Amino acid sequence: METAGFYLLRSAVWITGFALVYLLFLRNERFFVLNRIYLLTGILASVILPLVTVRYVVEVSAVEAGAEAGPVTAVLHGSGTWQNIMAVALFTVWLTGALAVLLRYAVQVMPVLRAAREADRQSGYPVKVIRSDYYPGSFSLFSLVVVNPSVTETEAREIMNHEMVHIRQMHWFDLVLSSLLCAVQWFNPAAWIYARLVRQNHEYLADEEALQRTSDPAVYRAVLLNQIAGSPVIDLGNFFSYSLNKKRFLMMKNKISSPYRKLRVLLILPVAALVLFAFAKPEYRLATGPDEPVSAAIAAGNAVKSVSGTVKDEAGKPLEGAVIVIKGTTKGTTSDASGRFALKDVPDDAVLVVSFVGYETNAISVKAAGTSLSVTMRKSTVVTDTVNVGPVPPPPPPPPPLPPVTTKGKAEAVPEAGQGERDVFVVVEEMPQFPGGGMDAMIQWIAQHMKYPEQAKKDGIQGTVFVGYIVNKAGKVESVEVESSAHPLLDAEAVRVVAAMPDWTPGTQRGKAVDVRLVVPIKFSLK
């Protein structure tokens, strides 16, 4: 449902952008056919372009480029019950509105279709003409024309001249699209304005051709004035008297515009670029070290190939941001929003290491698995509310990309502040493991040893503390510090618990134990 809501938001932004450009630059132009093409393009763009996501690649080095660049956060997902309830409620509201709009259209159209069954085809016209005083004005609906019996033969002739233009040019197609747009985006005022602009341009098109076919333009204009009492009542119909104002009469004047003014439609391009940029997403990839040439694999007699695949959890949900590294190297990539990844120049005997914080690490042989992979990551669910430690929130926004630091063509780790010449990693082939079951066991351990400060309880203090720490080569926890503070009392307790954690299984890179920096968010909640 979240994906559907985001699609609707993007679609609303697209149609609003097209509407603004039309209102500001194209509405008063007499290139009615071009305007129709533009308006139709806007509707189609609002349906298709929200599905398009522009991605830009950000290369991240496999070693930490400085402590201030930010830690890797341990993501521990809490209960999403409330969010699910809100999502269902919002979807229900949207669906109710959409169905109400569609029902309105059906109620408007059905009487006309019933009358059409009983109507006779009027001689001289290739369409059915319905004579009915139920509607005060005259209009066309699909291939039907409704004319009020009170009009004279002269008026009826001019009205038919006008309505036949709507039918020949298939204006009903535009109206169906704009009406569906209003049903889907009933909450967006720009969608309703856009539908009015479509109908208004239809009248300009019909007037332009009808004036060329009439024997007396003055009579045509007089008939329009006589029909001023007829008001539109059907959204899917083209009404003869729709938008009957001074501007419509001005548009009938034979005034030639410069053809260069047609170029104004191109003003939508910077708007489109702006919208695409606004919704662009970064794609983080591990930088390939210059000391890892593909030729080494070839020299060893191993073929190289391209490998692609998807990373999902046990429920089949794509995992975005999973790290896929060729074991023994720093060459790798990360999965996108759909869980997809691709790696080029992978040696045939390589082993891919797939890791995601909070999930068990997978090692996959390319020779055995092939070039198209489907990786399922395992994770257990642990409840930790027995000690009044609330569900752990999602992590803060990801840190800025870490620029690779090279010296004489060879990647080197930059020491963390206060760590001398020591190399501290944030992403490794084998992440550190908490004894007894990884992240789930760590959650249980924190739940068992956490003590809510009494003074914080009395004062009603709550919040989330982000604690950073290093699991060193020996598996010991050190350099514990608060990355994001909630309150001194809560900070102190969070640091105490993390510092007291037992020894871990250290992380490894290229088969060697290394220091790895992690961050855990701990939420204190009074319930």
Number of C-alpha atoms within 10 A of each C-alpha: 11 12 8 10 14 12 17 18 14 22 25 22 17 24 24 20 19 25 23 15 17 23 13 9 13 21 16 13 17 23 18 20 13 14 22 19 11 18 23 17 14 22 23 16 17 22 18 12 17 20 12 11 13 13 15 12 10 16 18 21 27 28 24 28 24 16 15 10 14 19 22 20 22 18 19 20 14 15 12 9 9 8 11 13 11 11 14 13 12 14 16 12 10 18 15 11 17 20 14 14 17 15 13 14 17 13 11 15 17 11 11 19 13 10 13 18 10 10 15 12 14 11 9 6 11 11 16 19 20 24 18 17 13 12 18 19 22 29 28 28 22 18 16 22 24 27 24 18 16 12 16 10 10 11 19 17 15 25 26 21 20 27 26 22 20 27 20 12 12 14 25 21 14 20 23 16 16 26 22 19 24 22 24 21 21 20 14 18 12 20 25 17 14 25 23 17 20 19 24 17 22 27 25 20 24 23 24 19 16 21 20 10 13 15 11 11 15 11 15 22 15 12 21 20 13 13 19 16 12 19 18 19 15 19 19 24 24 28 28 28 22 22 19 19 11 8 10 16 13 11 18 17 11 9 9 9 11 9 8 7 13 15 8 13 16 11 14 18 11 10 16 16 10 13 17 19 14 12 13 14 15 13 18 22 24 22 19 19 18 14 12 14 11 16 14 12 18 13 9 9 11 16 15 17 14 14 19 14 15 20 28 20 15 12 9 10 12 21 20 19 22 24 24 26 25 23 22 17 16 25 22 25 24 25 24 22 13 14 20 20 23 18 18 13 15 22 23 21 14 17 20 21 20 27 24 22 20 18 19 20 18 18 18 18 15 20 12 10 11 14 16 13 17 13 18 20 22 15 15 13 10 14 14 19 12 10 15 16 22 22 20 21 15 13 16 11 7 10 12 10 16 20 17 20 15 13 7 7 10 11 19 18 19 20 18 19 11 9 11 9 11 14 17 23 28 20 26 24 26 24 25 25 21 21 15 11 13 20 23 19 16 18 20 15 19 19 20 13 14 18 17 19 14 10 11 16 13 8 8 10 16 18 15 22 25 22 23 24 21 21 27 22 18 14 21 17 22 16 14 19 20 20 16 14 16 17 14 12 15 24 21 15 16 27 18 16 16 23 17 13 17 14 15 19 20 22 26 20 20 14 11 11 18 24 24 28 28 21 21 23 24 26 20 26 19 14 7
